[in-house]
Amino acid sequence: TIDKAAIIKGTITHLPSPRHERGAVGAAAAGIGILISLMVTGTVLLLLFPRVAAPVTDGIAHAPWKSLGLGLAELAATPLVVILLFVSLIGLWLGFILLAAYLVALLAGYLSGVLSAGEIVLKRLRRQTELTRGWRVAALVIMLVVVGVLGLVPGLGGLLIFALLLFGLGGLAWQVYRAIAAK
């Protein structure tokens, strides 16, 4: 700080500290790291569970409003159920299990929404309805990059990411319901 009694002659120049520049570089590095981790996670999940991914993305493409509504319901209701389980004490451990499953579902839902959007675009560009695993991985990776760039746009980015999360959560919830109902 400068003493109030001090007299300053000449011009005052404010120079930003190098710390601020490192902060921007750190944020960019963190963003790239998150993007790469999403690419790796999505690719591994897609290759491990190909029979799950195709019906989820097809379900989102064929019934988008159902997926959106189910995703919104899951996003809103699951935390409330977790809280009720925690408060009841009897359901404490079940609450922990549901919370862990919910966190996994958020990640899987987002990746499913991104994959579905990528597949829709890719099918229109290639004019083919069937996609191989390689094309599905390419659709996921390319769409993650596109969403990552669009996610930087204030307002639009957050809305796009939220919408993809809701579509993906709903598509996953619908497929889980269908699998349980089939048994």
Salt bridges, closest charged atoms under 4 A:
ASP58 OD1 - LYS123 NZ 3.53
GLU119 OE2 - ARG136 NE 2.43
